[in-house]
Amino acid sequence: MKGFATLLLLLLAPSECWSVFSFRETGSGKFQVSLDNILIFNHSKENPMLFGGQGETEFLESKGNFRINDDVTSRVPLTDVTVKRSGIPTSITLSSDSKHYIEIQLTEDESHPLVVDVLEMKGFDRLWLRVVAQVDELVYGGGEQFSYFSLRGRTFPIWTREQGVGRNKSTLTTFYSDKKDGAGGDYHTTYFPQPTFVSTRNYYLHHSGPNYAVLDFSHDLYHELYVLAKPGRIHVQTESDLASLVGKLTQFLGRQPPLPDWIHSGAILGIQGGTQKMLDYIQQAEDHGVTVAAVWIQDWVGRITTSFGRRLFWDWHWNPEQYPDLKAEVARLKERGIRVLTYINPYLNFEGELFKEADAKGYFVKNATNQTFVNDFGEFFCGTIDLTNPAAYDWYKNEVVKKNMIEFGFSGWMADFGEYLPIHGVSFHSGQSAEELHNQWPVMWAQLNRQAVEETGKLGDVVFWMRAGWTGTGNYTTLLWAGDQNVDWSLSDGLASTLTAALSVGMSGVALTHYDIGGFTTFASYTPPLVRTEELLLRSAEMAVFTPVFRTHEGNQPSANVQFYSSEGTLKKFGRLSRMFAAMMNYTRHVVSASSTTGLPAQRPLFLNYPSDEPSYDVRYQYMYGDDLLVAPVYLPGVNTLDVYLPSDPEASWVFLWDESIVSSGGGTVQVAAPVGHPPVFYRNVSEFVPVFRQVASEPLIDLPEFIPESQGPTTPRPRQEQEPSTCSGVKVSLKFTFVLCLVLFSKILV
């Protein structure tokens, strides 16, 4: 009988072994909810777990930039408790009176030992849920965050949008951008928010609902999840360590497939200008020692010019005038081992052929009068394919992505945008509201691209990369990219922000990402000009050597930027870095395969590998690349040496990539030389890939006259603690900003 009971328990148990959550009434009107002895919720009249409220929320949009005015008119603590049922599930009503209450249910599902469902909300159109916090607890995730890796002390709205240009209200770049279309952004604006956080108390919390939400980590003793309208299911999971916890998160949300081998074999050159120019760039690059894996020709559809710079004609089919004989050249290049990649997004220019076809079929999002909604994308206008319309979805997938891109012979593309869906004055085939669909839109866009790749049997050979996202994007996209960084050194929107983005989105469950080498956003007309220098291009490229993908971008104003092809010297230096990336192929393939299998990010914070090393939690601008490489990229100008923190490793010693006489057992900081072309990298001496690392290090520095650095300084210490993002020369920016304001005020006085 005892054996039968044991068997019955095993059959009824969840598919994984986990502890059942604990619900305990601790007094009159008090209860606690724990999981694996981790206190998650703690309710009392003095400190209620739930608040309900009402208000008016307005979403103002301009070219993908959203200003959210959230006017909360009431916020009511729900102090009274009625336990309707205990056990699994546990049903609880929290109320302030008989007309204002929220009923929740605590239960489990097939993947989580604790889930919270809101069964009913009466008298409220929003809620605040408090989660127990500790003063010394650290929190990560929130999707792809560019300014802060550690989320404590701040709030993070969950709303996909343009990340902004500058993203720091103290800088001139942000000031100028805010004056134009409110495009400056802020520390929390991101293409890819996600209502997920991972705690150093070894649990994660994920909210599945798509409505506008805010993660608030500004309090010492609690975290707060704010959700507009009725929330979705809230999932809580625990593990013994953070690496296992991230693995469980990716198992739940979905993991990316391994990348194709060809993408690790050399540089992806972002070039434009037509068929002959494409071939000329390839020849020029190869003549100077560049290892070329692919060329990425955004302008395969033709070009337009706006005040922002060079843009594409969003009519997604081959433009034979711009690229004559392209199909044949794509095939010839593939035979040589060089792939051709392109660009697409879910919008169609109203002057194009595809717009006319889609419009006639009724495939666009509609406006208030049930006509095609046309949106301003910056001096040109487009319709948005209604991804909730099955016929429109299939047409775009089959006739545009499959036929015009995959069957043409392209091996991949940037699947751009997805975050521009407006809120007011639009309607959809499904009848859903824009508020409900907005965050889901980039996920639907990712799913369409993934289905096109899988249905043509090209998964593992064709790759697409996205910037916009929300929960589920990691399950569909083959690759992420960090979007449009400035061509500068700012912490909030420059090279450094791409590392913060990779670490945060990795902790949110997306393991494979990359960035535009050299950045994108360029404004030559700004004072001072926002343009790319050779130093930035090369520092950005040398960091990309130790990431899964090595891809360049000319930027929105190519002629204002230093490009890899700008000079003989730049070409040779860039060529050396491309060869280093190609030499890393066996290790990169290993890292990417492991990430796809385990869900652990390719670029990861030190503490995922060294959870017992307390100083590792403070290190912000270093990362582990897989298990065997520690990378400390140079992200500021004029740096010649760098302080690098090495965690204590009981199983190995750290060896400096560029000088094997520098060996450390870890547990402290070492200062190493960091000339351009020699980014500080250490490897574990027990790694099976030591021969690969030595081959990378064998590439000699190019003996050419040095460029003039943007700023001089023999040593730049690495900031260890989280700090307010600012430009690398914040004092200069502040003085320039003050000077500009004084000129404006003085001119007004004269008038």
Secondary structure, DSSP 4 states (H G I P E B T S, - for coil): -HHHHHHHHHHHS-SS--PPPEEEEEETTEEEEEETTEEEEEE-SSS-SEEEEEEEEEEEEETTEEEEEEEEEEEEE--EEEEEE-SSSEEEEEEEETTEEEEEEEE--SS-SEEEEEEEEES-SEEEEEEE--TT--EEEEES-SS-SS-TTSEEEE------SS--TTSHHHHHHHHTTT----TT--S-EEEEEEETTTEEEEE---S-EEEE---SSEEEEEEESS---EEEEE-SSHHHHHHHHHHHH--PPPPPGGGGSSEEEE--S-HHHHHHHHHHHHHTT--EEEEE-GGGG-EEEETTEEEE----S--TTTSTTHHHHHHHHHHTT-EEEEEE-SEEETTSHHHHHHHHHT-BPEETTSSBPEEESSSSEEEEB-TTSHHHHHHIIIIIIIIIIITTT--EEEE-------SSSEE-TT---HHHHTTTHHHHHHHHHHHHHHHTT-BTTBEEEES---TTHHHH-SEEE----BSS--TTTSHHHHHHHHHHHHHTT---EE--BT-SB-BTTSSS-B---HHHHHHHHHHHTTSS--BB---SSGGGS--TTSSHHHHHHHHHHHHHHHHTHHHHHHHHHHHHHH---SEE-HHHH-TT-GGGGG--S-EEETTTEEE----STT-SEEEEEE---TT--EEETT-TT-EE-SSEEEEEE--TT---EEEETT-TTHHHHHHHHTSPPP-SPPPPPSS--S--PPP-S------TTHHHHHHHHHHHHHHHHHHHHH-
